[in-house]
Amino acid sequence: MRSFEDQLEKDFDRVFFNVDEFGELHDIDGEKIPVVVDNETLLQLNLGKTADSDGIFQNNRMFFVQKKYLEEEPAVGQILEFDGESYLVGNVMKDFGGYTVILRGNAG
């Protein structure tokens, strides 16, 4: 019998991160990997495009990625390349078999 974690990982591959379902290929630090981008949740949490006290707009992103696609766990404060643009990692939450990553960046 498979464990819950085994079945969950299988479902991640088949459905959630499947590029024919919810997943999208994005370039993260030079590697094309399947992720699920969820900028709608950022907007609901007022963490999406916001202006700081100086009036500079920030273009933040949030995505889910499986651990197996990253060489190491993203760390708050590290610079991460996402689709050719540099972002500061603002928050990382460990989820079942993966990470929820919130990136902070300035809108051009």
N, CA, C and O atoms as a GROMACS GRO file, in nm:
protein
  432
    1MET      N    1   0.084  -0.118   0.000
    1MET     CA    2   0.000   0.000   0.000
    1MET      C    3   0.089   0.125   0.000
    1MET      O    4   0.190   0.133   0.071
    2ARG      N    5   0.050   0.221  -0.080
    2ARG     CA    6   0.126   0.346  -0.088
    2ARG      C    7   0.095   0.436   0.031
    2ARG      O    8  -0.016   0.436   0.084
    3SER      N    9   0.195   0.512   0.071
    3SER     CA   10   0.173   0.607   0.178
    3SER      C   11   0.102   0.730   0.120
    3SER      O   12   0.100   0.750  -0.002
    4PHE      N   13   0.045   0.809   0.208
    4PHE     CA   14  -0.023   0.931   0.166
    4PHE      C   15   0.072   1.022   0.088
    4PHE      O   16   0.034   1.078  -0.015
    5GLU      N   17   0.196   1.036   0.136
    5GLU     CA   18   0.294   1.122   0.070
    5GLU      C   19   0.328   1.072  -0.071
    5GLU      O   20   0.343   1.152  -0.163
    6ASP      N   21   0.339   0.940  -0.087
    6ASP     CA   22   0.365   0.882  -0.219
    6ASP      C   23   0.252   0.914  -0.315
    6ASP      O   24   0.276   0.953  -0.430
    7GLN      N   25   0.128   0.897  -0.268
    7GLN     CA   26   0.013   0.925  -0.354
    7GLN      C   27   0.004   1.073  -0.386
    7GLN      O   28  -0.030   1.110  -0.499
    8LEU      N   29   0.034   1.158  -0.289
    8LEU     CA   30   0.030   1.302  -0.311
    8LEU      C   31   0.132   1.344  -0.416
    8LEU      O   32   0.101   1.423  -0.504
    9GLU      N   33   0.254   1.291  -0.407
    9GLU     CA   34   0.356   1.324  -0.505
    9GLU      C   35   0.315   1.278  -0.644
    9GLU      O   36   0.338   1.348  -0.743
   10LYS      N   37   0.254   1.162  -0.653
   10LYS     CA   38   0.205   1.110  -0.780
   10LYS      C   39   0.098   1.205  -0.838
   10LYS      O   40   0.099   1.234  -0.958
   11ASP      N   41   0.008   1.252  -0.752
   11ASP     CA   42  -0.096   1.346  -0.795
   11ASP      C   43  -0.036   1.479  -0.838
   11ASP      O   44  -0.083   1.540  -0.934
   12PHE      N   45   0.068   1.523  -0.768
   12PHE     CA   46   0.136   1.647  -0.808
   12PHE      C   47   0.185   1.634  -0.952
   12PHE      O   48   0.162   1.723  -1.034
   13ASP      N   49   0.253   1.524  -0.982
   13ASP     CA   50   0.308   1.504  -1.116
   13ASP      C   51   0.200   1.492  -1.221
   13ASP      O   52   0.210   1.550  -1.329
   14ARG      N   53   0.096   1.416  -1.190
   14ARG     CA   54  -0.009   1.388  -1.290
   14ARG      C   55  -0.105   1.504  -1.312
   14ARG      O   56  -0.156   1.521  -1.423
   15VAL      N   57  -0.132   1.583  -1.208
   15VAL     CA   58  -0.235   1.686  -1.220
   15VAL      C   59  -0.182   1.826  -1.192
   15VAL      O   60  -0.176   1.910  -1.281
   16PHE      N   61  -0.145   1.850  -1.067
   16PHE     CA   62  -0.117   1.987  -1.023
   16PHE      C   63  -0.004   2.052  -1.103
   16PHE      O   64  -0.019   2.165  -1.149
   17PHE      N   65   0.108   1.983  -1.119
   17PHE     CA   66   0.223   2.040  -1.191
   17PHE      C   67   0.228   1.998  -1.337
   17PHE      O   68   0.322   2.034  -1.408
   18ASN      N   69   0.131   1.923  -1.382
   18ASN     CA   70   0.123   1.880  -1.522
   18ASN      C   71   0.096   2.003  -1.610
   18ASN      O   72   0.000   2.076  -1.585
   19VAL      N   73   0.180   2.026  -1.711
   19VAL     CA   74   0.165   2.145  -1.795
   19VAL      C   75   0.039   2.140  -1.881
   19VAL      O   76   0.001   2.241  -1.939
   20ASP      N   77  -0.025   2.025  -1.890
   20ASP     CA   78  -0.153   2.016  -1.961
   20ASP      C   79  -0.270   2.045  -1.867
   20ASP      O   80  -0.385   2.052  -1.911
   21GLU      N   81  -0.243   2.061  -1.739
   21GLU     CA   82  -0.347   2.089  -1.640
   21GLU      C   83  -0.323   2.228  -1.579
   21GLU      O   84  -0.363   2.329  -1.637
   22PHE      N   85  -0.257   2.233  -1.463
   22PHE     CA   86  -0.236   2.358  -1.392
   22PHE      C   87  -0.094   2.412  -1.404
   22PHE      O   88  -0.072   2.533  -1.392
   23GLY      N   89   0.002   2.325  -1.428
   23GLY     CA   90   0.142   2.365  -1.430
   23GLY      C   91   0.178   2.447  -1.554
   23GLY      O   92   0.114   2.437  -1.659
   24GLU      N   93   0.283   2.526  -1.540
   24GLU     CA   94   0.338   2.605  -1.650
   24GLU      C   95   0.490   2.593  -1.642
   24GLU      O   96   0.547   2.592  -1.533
   25LEU      N   97   0.555   2.586  -1.758
   25LEU     CA   98   0.701   2.586  -1.758
   25LEU      C   99   0.751   2.728  -1.744
   25LEU      O  100   0.712   2.817  -1.820
   26HIS      N  101   0.839   2.749  -1.647
   26HIS     CA  102   0.902   2.879  -1.626
   26HIS      C  103   1.051   2.858  -1.607
   26HIS      O  104   1.095   2.753  -1.561
   27ASP      N  105   1.127   2.959  -1.642
   27ASP     CA  106   1.272   2.956  -1.628
   27ASP      C  107   1.307   3.006  -1.489
   27ASP      O  108   1.287   3.124  -1.456
   28ILE      N  109   1.360   2.916  -1.407
   28ILE     CA  110   1.405   2.952  -1.272
   28ILE      C  111   1.554   2.924  -1.264
   28ILE      O  112   1.598   2.810  -1.272
   29ASP      N  113   1.630   3.032  -1.248
   29ASP     CA  114   1.776   3.023  -1.241
   29ASP      C  115   1.833   2.942  -1.357
   29ASP      O  116   1.925   2.862  -1.339
   30GLY      N  117   1.779   2.964  -1.476
   30GLY     CA  118   1.832   2.902  -1.597
   30GLY      C  119   1.779   2.764  -1.630
   30GLY      O  120   1.821   2.704  -1.728
   31GLU      N  121   1.686   2.714  -1.549
   31GLU     CA  122   1.628   2.581  -1.573
   31GLU      C  123   1.479   2.595  -1.600
   31GLU      O  124   1.409   2.664  -1.525
   32LYS      N  125   1.429   2.531  -1.704
   32LYS     CA  126   1.286   2.528  -1.733
   32LYS      C  127   1.223   2.419  -1.646
   32LYS      O  128   1.253   2.301  -1.662
   33ILE      N  129   1.137   2.460  -1.554
   33ILE     CA  130   1.074   2.363  -1.465
   33ILE      C  131   0.924   2.394  -1.452
   33ILE      O  132   0.882   2.508  -1.469
   34PRO      N  133   0.844   2.290  -1.423
   34PRO     CA  134   0.700   2.314  -1.405
   34PRO      C  135   0.671   2.375  -1.269
   34PRO      O  136   0.717   2.326  -1.166
   35VAL      N  137   0.596   2.483  -1.270
   35VAL     CA  138   0.552   2.549  -1.148
   35VAL      C  139   0.405   2.586  -1.164
   35VAL      O  140   0.351   2.580  -1.275
   36VAL      N  141   0.343   2.623  -1.055
   36VAL     CA  142   0.209   2.679  -1.059
   36VAL      C  143   0.219   2.821  -1.004
   36VAL      O  144   0.252   2.841  -0.888
   37VAL      N  145   0.190   2.918  -1.090
   37VAL     CA  146   0.194   3.058  -1.051
   37VAL      C  147   0.057   3.096  -0.995
   37VAL      O  148  -0.046   3.061  -1.053
   38ASP      N  149   0.057   3.167  -0.883
   38ASP     CA  150  -0.070   3.205  -0.819
   38ASP      C  151  -0.065   3.351  -0.777
   38ASP      O  152  -0.064   3.382  -0.658
   39ASN      N  153  -0.062   3.441  -0.875
   39ASN     CA  154  -0.059   3.583  -0.844
   39ASN      C  155  -0.195   3.635  -0.796
   39ASN      O  156  -0.201   3.741  -0.734
   40GLU      N  157  -0.303   3.562  -0.824
   40GLU     CA  158  -0.435   3.602  -0.775
   40GLU      C  159  -0.439   3.601  -0.622
   40GLU      O  160  -0.496   3.692  -0.561
   41THR      N  161  -0.380   3.500  -0.562
   41THR     CA  162  -0.376   3.495  -0.416
   41THR      C  163  -0.295   3.612  -0.361
   41THR      O  164  -0.330   3.669  -0.258
   42LEU      N  165  -0.187   3.648  -0.429
   42LEU     CA  166  -0.108   3.764  -0.386
   42LEU      C  167  -0.192   3.890  -0.386
   42LEU      O  168  -0.187   3.969  -0.292
   43LEU      N  169  -0.271   3.909  -0.491
   43LEU     CA  170  -0.355   4.028  -0.499
   43LEU      C  171  -0.460   4.027  -0.388
   43LEU      O  172  -0.488   4.132  -0.329
   44GLN      N  173  -0.517   3.911  -0.359
   44GLN     CA  174  -0.615   3.902  -0.251
   44GLN      C  175  -0.552   3.934  -0.116
   44GLN      O  176  -0.618   3.989  -0.028
   45LEU      N  177  -0.425   3.900  -0.100
   45LEU     CA  178  -0.355   3.927   0.025
   45LEU      C  179  -0.289   4.065   0.026
   45LEU      O  180  -0.217   4.100   0.119
   46ASN      N  181  -0.315   4.144  -0.081
   46ASN     CA  182  -0.254   4.276  -0.098
   46ASN      C  183  -0.102   4.269  -0.103
   46ASN      O  184  -0.034   4.358  -0.053
   47LEU      N  185  -0.050   4.161  -0.163
   47LEU     CA  186   0.094   4.145  -0.175
   47LEU      C  187   0.138   4.148  -0.321
   47LEU      O  188   0.256   4.127  -0.350
   48GLY      N  189   0.047   4.174  -0.413
   48GLY     CA  190   0.079   4.176  -0.556
   48GLY      C  191   0.147   4.306  -0.593
   48GLY      O  192   0.249   4.342  -0.535
   49LYS      N  193   0.090   4.377  -0.691
   49LYS     CA  194   0.147   4.506  -0.730
   49LYS      C  195   0.106   4.610  -0.627
   49LYS      O  196  -0.012   4.644  -0.615
   50THR      N  197   0.204   4.659  -0.555
   50THR     CA  198   0.178   4.758  -0.450
   50THR      C  199   0.279   4.870  -0.464
   50THR      O  200   0.386   4.853  -0.523
   51ALA      N  201   0.246   4.983  -0.408
   51ALA     CA  202   0.339   5.096  -0.407
   51ALA      C  203   0.394   5.112  -0.267
   51ALA      O  204   0.320   5.106  -0.168
   52ASP      N  205   0.526   5.131  -0.258
   52ASP     CA  206   0.584   5.154  -0.126
   52ASP      C  207   0.570   5.302  -0.091
   52ASP      O  208   0.507   5.377  -0.166
   53SER      N  209   0.626   5.344   0.020
   53SER     CA  210   0.609   5.482   0.067
   53SER      C  211   0.671   5.585  -0.027
   53SER      O  212   0.634   5.702  -0.021
   54ASP      N  213   0.764   5.543  -0.113
   54ASP     CA  214   0.825   5.634  -0.209
   54ASP      C  215   0.751   5.634  -0.342
   54ASP      O  216   0.792   5.704  -0.434
   55GLY      N  217   0.642   5.558  -0.352
   55GLY     CA  218   0.564   5.554  -0.476
   55GLY      C  219   0.622   5.460  -0.580
   55GLY      O  220   0.581   5.465  -0.696
   56ILE      N  221   0.717   5.374  -0.541
   56ILE     CA  222   0.775   5.277  -0.634
   56ILE      C  223   0.688   5.152  -0.632
   56ILE      O  224   0.665   5.093  -0.527
   57PHE      N  225   0.640   5.112  -0.751
   57PHE     CA  226   0.556   4.994  -0.758
   57PHE      C  227   0.641   4.868  -0.756
   57PHE      O  228   0.746   4.861  -0.820
   58GLN      N  229   0.594   4.770  -0.681
   58GLN     CA  230   0.662   4.642  -0.676
   58GLN      C  231   0.578   4.539  -0.750
   58GLN      O  232   0.456   4.534  -0.734
   59ASN      N  233   0.644   4.459  -0.830
   59ASN     CA  234   0.577   4.352  -0.904
   59ASN      C  235   0.615   4.220  -0.838
   59ASN      O  236   0.718   4.161  -0.870
   60ASN      N  237   0.531   4.174  -0.748
   60ASN     CA  238   0.559   4.052  -0.673
   60ASN      C  239   0.496   3.932  -0.743
   60ASN      O  240   0.398   3.946  -0.816
   61ARG      N  241   0.552   3.816  -0.720
   61ARG     CA  242   0.502   3.691  -0.778
   61ARG      C  243   0.499   3.584  -0.670
   61ARG      O  244   0.577   3.587  -0.575
   62MET      N  245   0.407   3.490  -0.688
   62MET     CA  246   0.401   3.375  -0.598
   62MET      C  247   0.387   3.251  -0.684
   62MET      O  248   0.308   3.247  -0.779
   63PHE      N  249   0.464   3.148  -0.649
   63PHE     CA  250   0.453   3.024  -0.724
   63PHE      C  251   0.480   2.905  -0.632
   63PHE      O  252   0.541   2.917  -0.526
   64PHE      N  253   0.430   2.790  -0.678
   64PHE     CA  254   0.451   2.663  -0.610
   64PHE      C  255   0.546   2.581  -0.696
   64PHE      O  256   0.533   2.578  -0.818
   65VAL      N  257   0.640   2.514  -0.632
   65VAL     CA  258   0.737   2.431  -0.704
   65VAL      C  259   0.767   2.307  -0.621
   65VAL      O  260   0.771   2.312  -0.498
   66GLN      N  261   0.788   2.195  -0.689
   66GLN     CA  262   0.824   2.072  -0.619
   66GLN      C  263   0.972   2.077  -0.581
   66GLN      O  264   1.054   2.128  -0.656
   67LYS      N  265   1.003   2.023  -0.464
   67LYS     CA  266   1.141   2.022  -0.413
   67LYS      C  267   1.237   1.955  -0.511
   67LYS      O  268   1.351   1.998  -0.526
   68LYS      N  269   1.190   1.851  -0.576
   68LYS     CA  270   1.278   1.773  -0.663
   68LYS      C  271   1.334   1.853  -0.781
   68LYS      O  272   1.431   1.810  -0.843
   69TYR      N  273   1.276   1.968  -0.812
   69TYR     CA  274   1.324   2.047  -0.924
   69TYR      C  275   1.427   2.153  -0.883
   69TYR      O  276   1.486   2.217  -0.970
   70LEU      N  277   1.447   2.172  -0.755
   70LEU     CA  278   1.542   2.272  -0.708
   70LEU      C  279   1.661   2.204  -0.642
   70LEU      O  280   1.646   2.105  -0.570
   71GLU      N  281   1.780   2.257  -0.667
   71GLU     CA  282   1.900   2.200  -0.606
   71GLU      C  283   1.903   2.223  -0.455
   71GLU      O  284   1.953   2.141  -0.379
   72GLU      N  285   1.847   2.337  -0.412
   72GLU     CA  286   1.843   2.368  -0.269
   72GLU      C  287   1.718   2.449  -0.239
   72GLU      O  288   1.657   2.507  -0.328
   73GLU      N  289   1.682   2.451  -0.113
   73GLU     CA  290   1.564   2.526  -0.070
   73GLU      C  291   1.589   2.675  -0.089
   73GLU      O  292   1.693   2.726  -0.048
   74PRO      N  293   1.494   2.746  -0.150
   74PRO     CA  294   1.510   2.892  -0.161
   74PRO      C  295   1.517   2.954  -0.022
   74PRO      O  296   1.452   2.905   0.071
   75ALA      N  297   1.594   3.059  -0.008
   75ALA     CA  298   1.610   3.125   0.121
   75ALA      C  299   1.564   3.270   0.111
   75ALA      O  300   1.588   3.338   0.011
   76VAL      N  301   1.497   3.316   0.215
   76VAL     CA  302   1.454   3.456   0.221
   76VAL      C  303   1.577   3.544   0.206
   76VAL      O  304   1.678   3.524   0.273
   77GLY      N  305   1.567   3.644   0.118
   77GLY     CA  306   1.677   3.737   0.095
   77GLY      C  307   1.765   3.700  -0.023
   77GLY      O  308   1.844   3.783  -0.069
   78GLN      N  309   1.754   3.579  -0.073
   78GLN     CA  310   1.836   3.539  -0.189
   78GLN      C  311   1.776   3.597  -0.316
   78GLN      O  312   1.656   3.622  -0.324
   79ILE      N  313   1.861   3.617  -0.416
   79ILE     CA  314   1.817   3.663  -0.548
   79ILE      C  315   1.787   3.539  -0.632
   79ILE      O  316   1.867   3.447  -0.640
   80LEU      N  317   1.669   3.540  -0.694
   80LEU     CA  318   1.628   3.430  -0.778
   80LEU      C  319   1.587   3.486  -0.914
   80LEU      O  320   1.516   3.586  -0.922
   81GLU      N  321   1.632   3.420  -1.020
   81GLU     CA  322   1.594   3.460  -1.155
   81GLU      C  323   1.466   3.386  -1.193
   81GLU      O  324   1.461   3.263  -1.189
   82PHE      N  325   1.363   3.461  -1.230
   82PHE     CA  326   1.235   3.402  -1.271
   82PHE      C  327   1.200   3.460  -1.407
   82PHE      O  328   1.172   3.579  -1.420
   83ASP      N  329   1.202   3.374  -1.508
   83ASP     CA  330   1.174   3.415  -1.646
   83ASP      C  331   1.261   3.534  -1.689
   83ASP      O  332   1.212   3.628  -1.753
   84GLY      N  333   1.390   3.528  -1.654
   84GLY     CA  334   1.485   3.628  -1.699
   84GLY      C  335   1.489   3.756  -1.618
   84GLY      O  336   1.566   3.846  -1.650
   85GLU      N  337   1.408   3.766  -1.514
   85GLU     CA  338   1.408   3.885  -1.428
   85GLU      C  339   1.454   3.846  -1.288
   85GLU      O  340   1.422   3.738  -1.238
   86SER      N  341   1.530   3.935  -1.226
   86SER     CA  342   1.580   3.910  -1.090
   86SER      C  343   1.479   3.954  -0.986
   86SER      O  344   1.422   4.063  -0.994
   87TYR      N  345   1.457   3.868  -0.890
   87TYR     CA  346   1.366   3.895  -0.779
   87TYR      C  347   1.435   3.861  -0.649
   87TYR      O  348   1.524   3.776  -0.645
   88LEU      N  349   1.394   3.928  -0.543
   88LEU     CA  350   1.437   3.896  -0.408
   88LEU      C  351   1.335   3.799  -0.349
   88LEU      O  352   1.215   3.824  -0.357
   89VAL      N  353   1.381   3.690  -0.292
   89VAL     CA  354   1.291   3.595  -0.228
   89VAL      C  355   1.240   3.659  -0.099
   89VAL      O  356   1.318   3.686  -0.007
   90GLY      N  357   1.110   3.683  -0.094
   90GLY     CA  358   1.049   3.749   0.022
   90GLY      C  359   0.998   3.654   0.128
   90GLY      O  360   0.997   3.687   0.247
   91ASN      N  361   0.956   3.534   0.084
   91ASN     CA  362   0.905   3.436   0.180
   91ASN      C  363   0.907   3.298   0.114
   91ASN      O  364   0.888   3.285  -0.006
   92VAL      N  365   0.931   3.197   0.194
   92VAL     CA  366   0.929   3.058   0.148
   92VAL      C  367   0.855   2.977   0.253
   92VAL      O  368   0.886   2.982   0.372
   93MET      N  369   0.756   2.902   0.206
   93MET     CA  370   0.681   2.813   0.296
   93MET      C  371   0.694   2.672   0.243
   93MET      O  372   0.673   2.647   0.124
   94LYS      N  373   0.727   2.580   0.330
   94LYS     CA  374   0.736   2.439   0.292
   94LYS      C  375   0.595   2.381   0.287
   94LYS      O  376   0.515   2.398   0.379
   95ASP      N  377   0.567   2.312   0.177
   95ASP     CA  378   0.440   2.244   0.160
   95ASP      C  379   0.468   2.096   0.138
   95ASP      O  380   0.585   2.056   0.138
   96PHE      N  381   0.366   2.016   0.120
   96PHE     CA  382   0.385   1.874   0.090
   96PHE      C  383   0.471   1.858  -0.034
   96PHE      O  384   0.423   1.883  -0.145
   97GLY      N  385   0.594   1.818  -0.018
   97GLY     CA  386   0.680   1.790  -0.132
   97GLY      C  387   0.727   1.910  -0.211
   97GLY      O  388   0.786   1.894  -0.318
   98GLY      N  389   0.702   2.030  -0.161
   98GLY     CA  390   0.742   2.147  -0.238
   98GLY      C  391   0.747   2.273  -0.156
   98GLY      O  392   0.746   2.270  -0.032
   99TYR      N  393   0.752   2.383  -0.226
   99TYR     CA  394   0.763   2.514  -0.164
   99TYR      C  395   0.662   2.610  -0.226
   99TYR      O  396   0.632   2.602  -0.345
  100THR      N  397   0.612   2.700  -0.145
  100THR     CA  398   0.541   2.818  -0.193
  100THR      C  399   0.643   2.931  -0.179
  100THR      O  400   0.695   2.955  -0.070
  101VAL      N  401   0.671   2.999  -0.289
  101VAL     CA  402   0.774   3.103  -0.291
  101VAL      C  403   0.710   3.235  -0.330
  101VAL      O  404   0.640   3.244  -0.431
  102ILE      N  405   0.735   3.339  -0.250
  102ILE     CA  406   0.690   3.473  -0.284
  102ILE      C  407   0.813   3.555  -0.319
  102ILE      O  408   0.907   3.568  -0.240
  103LEU      N  409   0.810   3.611  -0.440
  103LEU     CA  410   0.921   3.691  -0.491
  103LEU      C  411   0.884   3.838  -0.486
  103LEU      O  412   0.769   3.875  -0.511
  104ARG      N  413   0.980   3.920  -0.454
  104ARG     CA  414   0.960   4.065  -0.450
  104ARG      C  415   1.044   4.128  -0.560
  104ARG      O  416   1.163   4.100  -0.573
  105GLY      N  417   0.980   4.213  -0.641
  105GLY     CA  418   1.054   4.278  -0.749
  105GLY      C  419   0.994   4.412  -0.782
  105GLY      O  420   0.877   4.436  -0.754
  106ASN      N  421   1.073   4.500  -0.841
  106ASN     CA  422   1.026   4.631  -0.882
  106ASN      C  423   0.968   4.624  -1.022
  106ASN      O  424   1.027   4.563  -1.111
  107ALA      N  425   0.853   4.684  -1.042
  107ALA     CA  426   0.791   4.688  -1.175
  107ALA      C  427   0.860   4.794  -1.259
  107ALA      O  428   0.888   4.905  -1.212
  108GLY      N  429   0.887   4.759  -1.382
  108GLY     CA  430   0.954   4.853  -1.471
  108GLY      C  431   0.861   4.940  -1.547
  108GLY      O  432   0.906   5.024  -1.626
   0.00000   0.00000   0.00000
